[in-house]
Amino acid sequence: MLKVNTKVRVKSPQEIFKTLDENGCKDNLPFMPEMLQYCGREFIISGKVEKTCVDNPTMYMAEFINNDVYFLSDLRCSGEFHDGCQRACRIFWKEDWLEVINNNFNETSNALIASNDLSGKLKVKKNDEVYFCQSTELRNATKPLSVKEKIQKLFQDYRNRNYSIIRLIKVVVFPLLRKFQKKIKDTEPKGQLTTTPTEVLNLQPGELVEIKSFDEIKQTLDVSGRNKGLLFDSDMIQFCGKRFKVRSRLDKMILERNGKMIEVKNTVILEGVTCQCFFAFGGCPRKEFQFWREVWLKRVE
Protein backbone atom coordinates (compact mmCIF):
# COMPACT_ATOMS: atom_id res chain seq x y z
CA MET A 1 0.00 0.00 0.00
CA LEU A 2 1.25 3.47 -0.90
CA LYS A 3 1.29 6.19 1.75
CA VAL A 4 -0.08 9.73 1.59
CA ASN A 5 2.60 12.30 0.61
CA THR A 6 4.67 9.64 -1.18
CA LYS A 7 6.16 10.84 -4.45
CA VAL A 8 5.18 8.56 -7.33
CA ARG A 9 5.44 8.44 -11.08
CA VAL A 10 2.59 7.49 -13.38
CA LYS A 11 3.74 4.50 -15.42
CA SER A 12 4.12 4.59 -19.19
CA PRO A 13 1.08 3.89 -21.40
CA GLN A 14 2.65 0.59 -22.46
CA GLU A 15 2.96 -0.57 -18.85
CA ILE A 16 -0.54 0.59 -17.94
CA PHE A 17 -2.16 -1.04 -20.98
CA LYS A 18 -0.89 -4.42 -19.78
CA THR A 19 -3.15 -4.05 -16.71
CA LEU A 20 -6.33 -3.22 -18.66
CA ASP A 21 -9.13 -5.42 -19.98
CA GLU A 22 -10.79 -5.11 -23.40
CA ASN A 23 -12.76 -2.07 -22.17
CA GLY A 24 -9.65 -0.27 -20.97
CA CYS A 25 -10.43 -0.97 -17.31
CA LYS A 26 -8.71 -2.37 -14.25
CA ASP A 27 -11.26 -3.90 -11.85
CA ASN A 28 -13.98 -2.12 -13.88
CA LEU A 29 -12.34 1.30 -13.35
CA PRO A 30 -11.52 2.93 -16.72
CA PHE A 31 -8.13 4.36 -17.57
CA MET A 32 -9.34 7.34 -19.58
CA PRO A 33 -7.51 8.98 -22.52
CA GLU A 34 -7.47 12.23 -20.52
CA MET A 35 -5.04 10.46 -18.15
CA LEU A 36 -2.39 9.74 -20.79
CA GLN A 37 -0.91 13.23 -20.51
CA TYR A 38 0.23 12.40 -16.97
CA CYS A 39 2.17 9.27 -17.92
CA GLY A 40 5.84 9.50 -16.97
CA ARG A 41 5.24 12.50 -14.73
CA GLU A 42 5.77 12.74 -10.98
CA PHE A 43 3.11 13.60 -8.41
CA ILE A 44 2.44 13.43 -4.69
CA ILE A 45 -0.18 11.01 -3.38
CA SER A 46 -2.73 13.32 -1.80
CA GLY A 47 -5.09 10.63 -0.55
CA LYS A 48 -5.83 6.92 -0.28
CA VAL A 49 -9.40 6.52 -1.53
CA GLU A 50 -10.92 4.39 1.22
CA LYS A 51 -14.42 5.17 -0.03
CA THR A 52 -16.33 7.30 -2.50
CA CYS A 53 -19.85 8.49 -3.05
CA VAL A 54 -21.65 6.94 -6.03
CA ASP A 55 -24.61 8.71 -7.60
CA ASN A 56 -26.20 5.80 -9.45
CA PRO A 57 -29.15 5.36 -9.25
CA THR A 58 -29.22 7.28 -5.96
CA MET A 59 -26.39 8.53 -3.74
CA TYR A 60 -24.59 5.96 -1.58
CA MET A 61 -21.09 5.29 -0.21
CA ALA A 62 -18.91 2.53 -1.64
CA GLU A 63 -15.43 0.99 -1.64
CA PHE A 64 -13.38 0.30 -4.76
CA ILE A 65 -12.77 -3.31 -5.75
CA ASN A 66 -9.46 -4.37 -4.13
CA ASN A 67 -9.32 -1.03 -2.26
CA ASP A 68 -6.20 0.09 -4.15
CA VAL A 69 -7.13 3.54 -5.48
CA TYR A 70 -5.43 6.90 -4.86
CA PHE A 71 -5.68 10.60 -5.63
CA LEU A 72 -2.65 12.38 -7.07
CA SER A 73 -2.44 16.04 -6.04
CA ASP A 74 -5.69 17.53 -7.37
CA LEU A 75 -5.56 16.08 -10.88
CA ARG A 76 -8.92 16.41 -12.60
CA CYS A 77 -10.40 15.21 -15.87
CA SER A 78 -10.29 17.79 -18.66
CA GLY A 79 -13.15 16.14 -20.56
CA GLU A 80 -11.15 16.59 -23.77
CA PHE A 81 -11.93 13.12 -25.11
CA HIS A 82 -15.50 13.10 -23.79
CA ASP A 83 -16.81 15.85 -26.05
CA GLY A 84 -15.75 18.60 -23.67
CA CYS A 85 -17.55 17.52 -20.48
CA GLN A 86 -16.91 20.30 -17.94
CA ARG A 87 -17.57 18.53 -14.63
CA ALA A 88 -13.82 18.39 -13.89
CA CYS A 89 -13.99 15.23 -11.76
CA ARG A 90 -11.00 14.19 -9.69
CA ILE A 91 -9.17 11.30 -11.32
CA PHE A 92 -8.89 7.93 -9.58
CA TRP A 93 -5.58 6.07 -9.92
CA LYS A 94 -5.12 2.33 -9.42
CA GLU A 95 -1.94 1.35 -7.57
CA ASP A 96 -0.88 -0.76 -10.57
CA TRP A 97 -0.70 2.44 -12.66
CA LEU A 98 1.83 4.05 -10.30
CA GLU A 99 5.41 3.44 -9.23
CA VAL A 100 7.38 4.80 -6.32
CA ILE A 101 10.24 6.93 -7.59
CA ASN A 102 13.73 5.44 -7.35
CA ASN A 103 17.11 6.17 -8.89
CA ASN A 104 16.74 3.53 -11.59
CA PHE A 105 14.22 5.43 -13.71
CA ASN A 106 14.89 5.05 -17.43
CA GLU A 107 14.62 8.57 -18.80
CA THR A 108 14.08 7.30 -22.35
CA SER A 109 10.58 6.22 -21.33
CA ASN A 110 9.36 9.80 -21.81
CA ALA A 111 10.34 9.56 -25.46
CA LEU A 112 8.39 6.33 -25.78
CA ILE A 113 5.39 8.02 -24.20
CA ALA A 114 5.58 10.94 -26.60
CA SER A 115 5.86 8.67 -29.67
CA ASN A 116 2.96 6.40 -28.81
CA ASP A 117 -0.47 7.91 -29.04
CA LEU A 118 -2.70 5.22 -27.59
CA SER A 119 -5.72 7.38 -26.82
CA GLY A 120 -7.72 5.85 -29.69
CA LYS A 121 -7.59 2.45 -27.99
CA LEU A 122 -9.39 3.65 -24.88
CA LYS A 123 -13.18 3.47 -24.71
CA VAL A 124 -15.07 6.76 -24.27
CA LYS A 125 -18.64 5.79 -25.25
CA LYS A 126 -20.99 2.84 -24.83
CA ASN A 127 -23.15 3.99 -27.72
CA ASP A 128 -24.05 7.20 -29.54
CA GLU A 129 -25.82 8.65 -26.48
CA VAL A 130 -24.12 7.08 -23.46
CA TYR A 131 -20.58 7.98 -22.40
CA PHE A 132 -18.03 5.75 -20.68
CA CYS A 133 -15.73 7.25 -18.02
CA GLN A 134 -14.67 6.77 -14.41
CA SER A 135 -17.75 8.58 -13.16
CA THR A 136 -20.26 6.56 -15.18
CA GLU A 137 -18.54 3.29 -14.21
CA LEU A 138 -18.23 3.94 -10.47
CA ARG A 139 -21.18 1.68 -9.75
CA ASN A 140 -19.41 -1.25 -11.45
CA ALA A 141 -15.99 -0.46 -10.00
CA THR A 142 -17.15 -0.36 -6.37
CA LYS A 143 -19.20 -2.23 -3.79
CA PRO A 144 -21.60 -0.55 -1.31
CA LEU A 145 -20.49 -0.13 2.29
CA SER A 146 -22.49 -1.36 5.27
CA VAL A 147 -22.84 0.80 8.39
CA LYS A 148 -20.18 -1.30 10.11
CA GLU A 149 -17.81 -0.85 7.16
CA LYS A 150 -18.40 2.92 7.13
CA ILE A 151 -17.29 3.07 10.77
CA GLN A 152 -14.21 0.99 9.98
CA LYS A 153 -13.39 3.33 7.10
CA LEU A 154 -13.35 6.28 9.51
CA PHE A 155 -10.43 4.79 11.40
CA GLN A 156 -8.68 3.80 8.18
CA ASP A 157 -9.00 7.37 6.87
CA TYR A 158 -7.44 8.69 10.06
CA ARG A 159 -4.70 6.07 10.09
CA ASN A 160 -3.86 6.78 6.44
CA ARG A 161 -3.71 10.52 7.17
CA ASN A 162 -6.66 11.28 4.91
CA TYR A 163 -8.39 12.88 7.92
CA SER A 164 -7.15 15.10 10.69
CA ILE A 165 -8.76 14.55 14.09
CA ILE A 166 -10.89 17.68 13.52
CA ARG A 167 -12.13 16.44 10.15
CA LEU A 168 -12.86 13.04 11.70
CA ILE A 169 -15.03 14.63 14.40
CA LYS A 170 -16.89 16.77 11.85
CA VAL A 171 -17.82 13.87 9.54
CA VAL A 172 -19.26 12.01 12.51
CA VAL A 173 -20.94 14.78 14.51
CA PHE A 174 -22.41 16.87 11.67
CA PRO A 175 -24.38 14.02 10.02
CA LEU A 176 -25.74 12.84 13.36
CA LEU A 177 -26.71 16.39 14.33
CA ARG A 178 -28.42 16.92 10.98
CA LYS A 179 -30.35 13.66 11.36
CA PHE A 180 -31.53 14.76 14.80
CA GLN A 181 -32.53 18.22 13.51
CA LYS A 182 -34.54 16.73 10.63
CA LYS A 183 -36.65 14.76 13.11
CA ILE A 184 -37.65 18.04 14.75
CA LYS A 185 -37.84 20.27 11.69
CA ASP A 186 -37.08 20.04 7.98
CA THR A 187 -33.78 21.93 7.70
CA GLU A 188 -33.17 21.44 3.97
CA PRO A 189 -32.85 24.65 1.89
CA LYS A 190 -36.20 25.11 0.17
CA GLY A 191 -38.12 27.91 -1.46
CA GLN A 192 -41.76 28.45 -2.27
CA LEU A 193 -41.70 28.99 -6.02
CA THR A 194 -43.25 26.85 -8.72
CA THR A 195 -41.37 28.66 -11.49
CA THR A 196 -37.83 29.74 -10.64
CA PRO A 197 -36.01 32.83 -11.96
CA THR A 198 -32.99 33.09 -14.25
CA GLU A 199 -30.25 35.68 -14.33
CA VAL A 200 -27.73 35.96 -17.15
CA LEU A 201 -24.38 37.41 -16.03
CA ASN A 202 -22.24 35.71 -18.68
CA LEU A 203 -19.50 35.24 -16.10
CA GLN A 204 -16.06 34.28 -17.39
CA PRO A 205 -13.07 32.50 -15.80
CA GLY A 206 -11.06 34.79 -13.53
CA GLU A 207 -13.93 37.13 -12.66
CA LEU A 208 -14.56 37.81 -8.98
CA VAL A 209 -18.04 37.11 -7.63
CA GLU A 210 -19.82 37.19 -4.30
CA ILE A 211 -22.25 34.45 -3.38
CA LYS A 212 -25.56 35.96 -2.31
CA SER A 213 -26.94 35.55 1.19
CA PHE A 214 -28.86 32.39 2.01
CA ASP A 215 -32.08 34.40 2.33
CA GLU A 216 -31.58 35.84 -1.16
CA ILE A 217 -30.87 32.42 -2.63
CA LYS A 218 -33.93 30.85 -0.99
CA GLN A 219 -36.05 33.32 -2.95
CA THR A 220 -34.83 31.67 -6.18
CA LEU A 221 -35.68 28.08 -5.16
CA ASP A 222 -38.73 25.89 -5.65
CA VAL A 223 -40.29 23.68 -2.98
CA SER A 224 -37.68 20.97 -3.59
CA GLY A 225 -34.79 23.41 -3.13
CA ARG A 226 -33.92 23.67 -6.81
CA ASN A 227 -33.48 26.39 -9.39
CA LYS A 228 -34.30 25.19 -12.89
CA GLY A 229 -33.64 21.65 -11.68
CA LEU A 230 -30.29 22.38 -9.99
CA LEU A 231 -30.23 21.63 -6.26
CA PHE A 232 -28.94 24.17 -3.75
CA ASP A 233 -27.51 21.76 -1.21
CA SER A 234 -27.10 22.25 2.55
CA ASP A 235 -23.35 21.94 2.05
CA MET A 236 -23.42 25.16 0.00
CA ILE A 237 -24.85 27.40 2.74
CA GLN A 238 -21.41 27.81 4.37
CA PHE A 239 -20.19 29.73 1.30
CA CYS A 240 -22.98 32.32 1.28
CA GLY A 241 -21.69 35.90 1.47
CA LYS A 242 -18.14 34.92 0.52
CA ARG A 243 -16.14 35.91 -2.55
CA PHE A 244 -14.49 33.61 -5.06
CA LYS A 245 -13.06 33.68 -8.55
CA VAL A 246 -14.85 31.92 -11.39
CA ARG A 247 -12.88 28.81 -12.35
CA SER A 248 -14.89 27.92 -15.44
CA ARG A 249 -18.28 27.98 -17.02
CA LEU A 250 -20.46 24.87 -16.93
CA ASP A 251 -22.22 24.54 -20.26
CA LYS A 252 -22.36 20.75 -20.55
CA MET A 253 -21.64 17.73 -18.39
CA ILE A 254 -22.02 13.96 -18.32
CA LEU A 255 -24.48 12.66 -15.73
CA GLU A 256 -23.11 9.93 -13.48
CA ARG A 257 -26.52 8.27 -13.23
CA ASN A 258 -27.05 7.51 -16.90
CA GLY A 259 -23.90 8.53 -18.78
CA LYS A 260 -25.72 11.07 -20.93
CA MET A 261 -24.45 14.54 -21.76
CA ILE A 262 -26.74 17.42 -20.79
CA GLU A 263 -26.60 21.12 -21.56
CA VAL A 264 -26.41 23.52 -18.62
CA LYS A 265 -27.29 27.21 -18.73
CA ASN A 266 -26.18 30.23 -16.70
CA THR A 267 -24.01 28.17 -14.37
CA VAL A 268 -20.36 28.37 -13.28
CA ILE A 269 -17.78 26.57 -11.17
CA LEU A 270 -15.93 28.60 -8.53
CA GLU A 271 -12.26 28.15 -7.66
CA GLY A 272 -11.74 25.96 -4.62
CA VAL A 273 -15.46 25.56 -3.87
CA THR A 274 -16.01 21.83 -3.62
CA CYS A 275 -18.38 19.53 -1.78
CA GLN A 276 -17.18 19.17 1.82
CA CYS A 277 -19.52 16.24 2.43
CA PHE A 278 -19.97 17.07 6.11
CA PHE A 279 -23.55 15.79 6.05
CA ALA A 280 -22.79 12.23 4.90
CA PHE A 281 -21.62 9.97 7.72
CA GLY A 282 -17.88 9.46 7.35
CA GLY A 283 -17.58 12.04 4.58
CA CYS A 284 -16.38 11.56 1.00
CA PRO A 285 -13.00 12.47 -0.54
CA ARG A 286 -14.10 13.22 -4.12
CA LYS A 287 -14.25 17.00 -3.63
CA GLU A 288 -16.67 17.37 -6.49
CA PHE A 289 -17.04 20.95 -7.68
CA GLN A 290 -20.34 22.54 -6.73
CA PHE A 291 -22.37 24.15 -9.47
CA TRP A 292 -23.56 27.74 -9.05
CA ARG A 293 -26.41 29.35 -10.93
CA GLU A 294 -25.58 32.91 -11.92
CA VAL A 295 -28.76 34.02 -10.16
CA TRP A 296 -27.07 33.00 -6.88
CA LEU A 297 -24.06 35.24 -7.54
CA LYS A 298 -23.15 38.92 -7.75
CA ARG A 299 -20.34 40.22 -9.93
CA VAL A 300 -17.76 42.18 -7.93
CA GLU A 301 -16.61 45.17 -9.96
VEXPARO-597388 format. One record per residue (C-alpha): residue number from 1; x, y, z. Coordinates in steps of 0.25 Angstrom, whole numbers, m for minus. Example, Ala and Ser with C-alpha at 12.3 -4.5 7.8 and 13.67 -1.06 7.14 Angstrom:
2
<node num="1" x="49" y="m18" z="31"/>
<node num="2" x="55" y="m4" z="29"/>
! end
This chain:
301
<node num="1" x="0" y="0" z="0"/>
<node num="2" x="5" y="14" z="m4"/>
<node num="3" x="5" y="25" z="7"/>
<node num="4" x="0" y="39" z="6"/>
<node num="5" x="10" y="49" z="2"/>
<node num="6" x="19" y="39" z="m5"/>
<node num="7" x="25" y="43" z="m18"/>
<node num="8" x="21" y="34" z="m29"/>
<node num="9" x="22" y="34" z="m44"/>
<node num="10" x="10" y="30" z="m54"/>
<node num="11" x="15" y="18" z="m62"/>
<node num="12" x="16" y="18" z="m77"/>
<node num="13" x="4" y="16" z="m86"/>
<node num="14" x="11" y="2" z="m90"/>
<node num="15" x="12" y="m2" z="m75"/>
<node num="16" x="m2" y="2" z="m72"/>
<node num="17" x="m9" y="m4" z="m84"/>
<node num="18" x="m4" y="m18" z="m79"/>
<node num="19" x="m13" y="m16" z="m67"/>
<node num="20" x="m25" y="m13" z="m75"/>
<node num="21" x="m37" y="m22" z="m80"/>
<node num="22" x="m43" y="m20" z="m94"/>
<node num="23" x="m51" y="m8" z="m89"/>
<node num="24" x="m39" y="m1" z="m84"/>
<node num="25" x="m42" y="m4" z="m69"/>
<node num="26" x="m35" y="m9" z="m57"/>
<node num="27" x="m45" y="m16" z="m47"/>
<node num="28" x="m56" y="m8" z="m56"/>
<node num="29" x="m49" y="5" z="m53"/>
<node num="30" x="m46" y="12" z="m67"/>
<node num="31" x="m33" y="17" z="m70"/>
<node num="32" x="m37" y="29" z="m78"/>
<node num="33" x="m30" y="36" z="m90"/>
<node num="34" x="m30" y="49" z="m82"/>
<node num="35" x="m20" y="42" z="m73"/>
<node num="36" x="m10" y="39" z="m83"/>
<node num="37" x="m4" y="53" z="m82"/>
<node num="38" x="1" y="50" z="m68"/>
<node num="39" x="9" y="37" z="m72"/>
<node num="40" x="23" y="38" z="m68"/>
<node num="41" x="21" y="50" z="m59"/>
<node num="42" x="23" y="51" z="m44"/>
<node num="43" x="12" y="54" z="m34"/>
<node num="44" x="10" y="54" z="m19"/>
<node num="45" x="m1" y="44" z="m14"/>
<node num="46" x="m11" y="53" z="m7"/>
<node num="47" x="m20" y="43" z="m2"/>
<node num="48" x="m23" y="28" z="m1"/>
<node num="49" x="m38" y="26" z="m6"/>
<node num="50" x="m44" y="18" z="5"/>
<node num="51" x="m58" y="21" z="0"/>
<node num="52" x="m65" y="29" z="m10"/>
<node num="53" x="m79" y="34" z="m12"/>
<node num="54" x="m87" y="28" z="m24"/>
<node num="55" x="m98" y="35" z="m30"/>
<node num="56" x="m105" y="23" z="m38"/>
<node num="57" x="m117" y="21" z="m37"/>
<node num="58" x="m117" y="29" z="m24"/>
<node num="59" x="m106" y="34" z="m15"/>
<node num="60" x="m98" y="24" z="m6"/>
<node num="61" x="m84" y="21" z="m1"/>
<node num="62" x="m76" y="10" z="m7"/>
<node num="63" x="m62" y="4" z="m7"/>
<node num="64" x="m54" y="1" z="m19"/>
<node num="65" x="m51" y="m13" z="m23"/>
<node num="66" x="m38" y="m17" z="m17"/>
<node num="67" x="m37" y="m4" z="m9"/>
<node num="68" x="m25" y="0" z="m17"/>
<node num="69" x="m29" y="14" z="m22"/>
<node num="70" x="m22" y="28" z="m19"/>
<node num="71" x="m23" y="42" z="m23"/>
<node num="72" x="m11" y="50" z="m28"/>
<node num="73" x="m10" y="64" z="m24"/>
<node num="74" x="m23" y="70" z="m29"/>
<node num="75" x="m22" y="64" z="m44"/>
<node num="76" x="m36" y="66" z="m50"/>
<node num="77" x="m42" y="61" z="m63"/>
<node num="78" x="m41" y="71" z="m75"/>
<node num="79" x="m53" y="65" z="m82"/>
<node num="80" x="m45" y="66" z="m95"/>
<node num="81" x="m48" y="52" z="m100"/>
<node num="82" x="m62" y="52" z="m95"/>
<node num="83" x="m67" y="63" z="m104"/>
<node num="84" x="m63" y="74" z="m95"/>
<node num="85" x="m70" y="70" z="m82"/>
<node num="86" x="m68" y="81" z="m72"/>
<node num="87" x="m70" y="74" z="m59"/>
<node num="88" x="m55" y="74" z="m56"/>
<node num="89" x="m56" y="61" z="m47"/>
<node num="90" x="m44" y="57" z="m39"/>
<node num="91" x="m37" y="45" z="m45"/>
<node num="92" x="m36" y="32" z="m38"/>
<node num="93" x="m22" y="24" z="m40"/>
<node num="94" x="m20" y="9" z="m38"/>
<node num="95" x="m8" y="5" z="m30"/>
<node num="96" x="m4" y="m3" z="m42"/>
<node num="97" x="m3" y="10" z="m51"/>
<node num="98" x="7" y="16" z="m41"/>
<node num="99" x="22" y="14" z="m37"/>
<node num="100" x="30" y="19" z="m25"/>
<node num="101" x="41" y="28" z="m30"/>
<node num="102" x="55" y="22" z="m29"/>
<node num="103" x="68" y="25" z="m36"/>
<node num="104" x="67" y="14" z="m46"/>
<node num="105" x="57" y="22" z="m55"/>
<node num="106" x="60" y="20" z="m70"/>
<node num="107" x="58" y="34" z="m75"/>
<node num="108" x="56" y="29" z="m89"/>
<node num="109" x="42" y="25" z="m85"/>
<node num="110" x="37" y="39" z="m87"/>
<node num="111" x="41" y="38" z="m102"/>
<node num="112" x="34" y="25" z="m103"/>
<node num="113" x="22" y="32" z="m97"/>
<node num="114" x="22" y="44" z="m106"/>
<node num="115" x="23" y="35" z="m119"/>
<node num="116" x="12" y="26" z="m115"/>
<node num="117" x="m2" y="32" z="m116"/>
<node num="118" x="m11" y="21" z="m110"/>
<node num="119" x="m23" y="30" z="m107"/>
<node num="120" x="m31" y="23" z="m119"/>
<node num="121" x="m30" y="10" z="m112"/>
<node num="122" x="m38" y="15" z="m100"/>
<node num="123" x="m53" y="14" z="m99"/>
<node num="124" x="m60" y="27" z="m97"/>
<node num="125" x="m75" y="23" z="m101"/>
<node num="126" x="m84" y="11" z="m99"/>
<node num="127" x="m93" y="16" z="m111"/>
<node num="128" x="m96" y="29" z="m118"/>
<node num="129" x="m103" y="35" z="m106"/>
<node num="130" x="m96" y="28" z="m94"/>
<node num="131" x="m82" y="32" z="m90"/>
<node num="132" x="m72" y="23" z="m83"/>
<node num="133" x="m63" y="29" z="m72"/>
<node num="134" x="m59" y="27" z="m58"/>
<node num="135" x="m71" y="34" z="m53"/>
<node num="136" x="m81" y="26" z="m61"/>
<node num="137" x="m74" y="13" z="m57"/>
<node num="138" x="m73" y="16" z="m42"/>
<node num="139" x="m85" y="7" z="m39"/>
<node num="140" x="m78" y="m5" z="m46"/>
<node num="141" x="m64" y="m2" z="m40"/>
<node num="142" x="m69" y="m1" z="m25"/>
<node num="143" x="m77" y="m9" z="m15"/>
<node num="144" x="m86" y="m2" z="m5"/>
<node num="145" x="m82" y="m1" z="9"/>
<node num="146" x="m90" y="m5" z="21"/>
<node num="147" x="m91" y="3" z="34"/>
<node num="148" x="m81" y="m5" z="40"/>
<node num="149" x="m71" y="m3" z="29"/>
<node num="150" x="m74" y="12" z="29"/>
<node num="151" x="m69" y="12" z="43"/>
<node num="152" x="m57" y="4" z="40"/>
<node num="153" x="m54" y="13" z="28"/>
<node num="154" x="m53" y="25" z="38"/>
<node num="155" x="m42" y="19" z="46"/>
<node num="156" x="m35" y="15" z="33"/>
<node num="157" x="m36" y="29" z="27"/>
<node num="158" x="m30" y="35" z="40"/>
<node num="159" x="m19" y="24" z="40"/>
<node num="160" x="m15" y="27" z="26"/>
<node num="161" x="m15" y="42" z="29"/>
<node num="162" x="m27" y="45" z="20"/>
<node num="163" x="m34" y="52" z="32"/>
<node num="164" x="m29" y="60" z="43"/>
<node num="165" x="m35" y="58" z="56"/>
<node num="166" x="m44" y="71" z="54"/>
<node num="167" x="m49" y="66" z="41"/>
<node num="168" x="m51" y="52" z="47"/>
<node num="169" x="m60" y="59" z="58"/>
<node num="170" x="m68" y="67" z="47"/>
<node num="171" x="m71" y="55" z="38"/>
<node num="172" x="m77" y="48" z="50"/>
<node num="173" x="m84" y="59" z="58"/>
<node num="174" x="m90" y="67" z="47"/>
<node num="175" x="m98" y="56" z="40"/>
<node num="176" x="m103" y="51" z="53"/>
<node num="177" x="m107" y="66" z="57"/>
<node num="178" x="m114" y="68" z="44"/>
<node num="179" x="m121" y="55" z="45"/>
<node num="180" x="m126" y="59" z="59"/>
<node num="181" x="m130" y="73" z="54"/>
<node num="182" x="m138" y="67" z="43"/>
<node num="183" x="m147" y="59" z="52"/>
<node num="184" x="m151" y="72" z="59"/>
<node num="185" x="m151" y="81" z="47"/>
<node num="186" x="m148" y="80" z="32"/>
<node num="187" x="m135" y="88" z="31"/>
<node num="188" x="m133" y="86" z="16"/>
<node num="189" x="m131" y="99" z="8"/>
<node num="190" x="m145" y="100" z="1"/>
<node num="191" x="m152" y="112" z="m6"/>
<node num="192" x="m167" y="114" z="m9"/>
<node num="193" x="m167" y="116" z="m24"/>
<node num="194" x="m173" y="107" z="m35"/>
<node num="195" x="m165" y="115" z="m46"/>
<node num="196" x="m151" y="119" z="m43"/>
<node num="197" x="m144" y="131" z="m48"/>
<node num="198" x="m132" y="132" z="m57"/>
<node num="199" x="m121" y="143" z="m57"/>
<node num="200" x="m111" y="144" z="m69"/>
<node num="201" x="m98" y="150" z="m64"/>
<node num="202" x="m89" y="143" z="m75"/>
<node num="203" x="m78" y="141" z="m64"/>
<node num="204" x="m64" y="137" z="m70"/>
<node num="205" x="m52" y="130" z="m63"/>
<node num="206" x="m44" y="139" z="m54"/>
<node num="207" x="m56" y="149" z="m51"/>
<node num="208" x="m58" y="151" z="m36"/>
<node num="209" x="m72" y="148" z="m31"/>
<node num="210" x="m79" y="149" z="m17"/>
<node num="211" x="m89" y="138" z="m14"/>
<node num="212" x="m102" y="144" z="m9"/>
<node num="213" x="m108" y="142" z="5"/>
<node num="214" x="m115" y="130" z="8"/>
<node num="215" x="m128" y="138" z="9"/>
<node num="216" x="m126" y="143" z="m5"/>
<node num="217" x="m123" y="130" z="m11"/>
<node num="218" x="m136" y="123" z="m4"/>
<node num="219" x="m144" y="133" z="m12"/>
<node num="220" x="m139" y="127" z="m25"/>
<node num="221" x="m143" y="112" z="m21"/>
<node num="222" x="m155" y="104" z="m23"/>
<node num="223" x="m161" y="95" z="m12"/>
<node num="224" x="m151" y="84" z="m14"/>
<node num="225" x="m139" y="94" z="m13"/>
<node num="226" x="m136" y="95" z="m27"/>
<node num="227" x="m134" y="106" z="m38"/>
<node num="228" x="m137" y="101" z="m52"/>
<node num="229" x="m135" y="87" z="m47"/>
<node num="230" x="m121" y="90" z="m40"/>
<node num="231" x="m121" y="87" z="m25"/>
<node num="232" x="m116" y="97" z="m15"/>
<node num="233" x="m110" y="87" z="m5"/>
<node num="234" x="m108" y="89" z="10"/>
<node num="235" x="m93" y="88" z="8"/>
<node num="236" x="m94" y="101" z="0"/>
<node num="237" x="m99" y="110" z="11"/>
<node num="238" x="m86" y="111" z="17"/>
<node num="239" x="m81" y="119" z="5"/>
<node num="240" x="m92" y="129" z="5"/>
<node num="241" x="m87" y="144" z="6"/>
<node num="242" x="m73" y="140" z="2"/>
<node num="243" x="m65" y="144" z="m10"/>
<node num="244" x="m58" y="134" z="m20"/>
<node num="245" x="m52" y="135" z="m34"/>
<node num="246" x="m59" y="128" z="m46"/>
<node num="247" x="m52" y="115" z="m49"/>
<node num="248" x="m60" y="112" z="m62"/>
<node num="249" x="m73" y="112" z="m68"/>
<node num="250" x="m82" y="99" z="m68"/>
<node num="251" x="m89" y="98" z="m81"/>
<node num="252" x="m89" y="83" z="m82"/>
<node num="253" x="m87" y="71" z="m74"/>
<node num="254" x="m88" y="56" z="m73"/>
<node num="255" x="m98" y="51" z="m63"/>
<node num="256" x="m92" y="40" z="m54"/>
<node num="257" x="m106" y="33" z="m53"/>
<node num="258" x="m108" y="30" z="m68"/>
<node num="259" x="m96" y="34" z="m75"/>
<node num="260" x="m103" y="44" z="m84"/>
<node num="261" x="m98" y="58" z="m87"/>
<node num="262" x="m107" y="70" z="m83"/>
<node num="263" x="m106" y="84" z="m86"/>
<node num="264" x="m106" y="94" z="m74"/>
<node num="265" x="m109" y="109" z="m75"/>
<node num="266" x="m105" y="121" z="m67"/>
<node num="267" x="m96" y="113" z="m57"/>
<node num="268" x="m81" y="113" z="m53"/>
<node num="269" x="m71" y="106" z="m45"/>
<node num="270" x="m64" y="114" z="m34"/>
<node num="271" x="m49" y="113" z="m31"/>
<node num="272" x="m47" y="104" z="m18"/>
<node num="273" x="m62" y="102" z="m15"/>
<node num="274" x="m64" y="87" z="m14"/>
<node num="275" x="m74" y="78" z="m7"/>
<node num="276" x="m69" y="77" z="7"/>
<node num="277" x="m78" y="65" z="10"/>
<node num="278" x="m80" y="68" z="24"/>
<node num="279" x="m94" y="63" z="24"/>
<node num="280" x="m91" y="49" z="20"/>
<node num="281" x="m86" y="40" z="31"/>
<node num="282" x="m72" y="38" z="29"/>
<node num="283" x="m70" y="48" z="18"/>
<node num="284" x="m66" y="46" z="4"/>
<node num="285" x="m52" y="50" z="m2"/>
<node num="286" x="m56" y="53" z="m16"/>
<node num="287" x="m57" y="68" z="m15"/>
<node num="288" x="m67" y="69" z="m26"/>
<node num="289" x="m68" y="84" z="m31"/>
<node num="290" x="m81" y="90" z="m27"/>
<node num="291" x="m89" y="97" z="m38"/>
<node num="292" x="m94" y="111" z="m36"/>
<node num="293" x="m106" y="117" z="m44"/>
<node num="294" x="m102" y="132" z="m48"/>
<node num="295" x="m115" y="136" z="m41"/>
<node num="296" x="m108" y="132" z="m28"/>
<node num="297" x="m96" y="141" z="m30"/>
<node num="298" x="m93" y="156" z="m31"/>
<node num="299" x="m81" y="161" z="m40"/>
<node num="300" x="m71" y="169" z="m32"/>
<node num="301" x="m66" y="181" z="m40"/>
! end
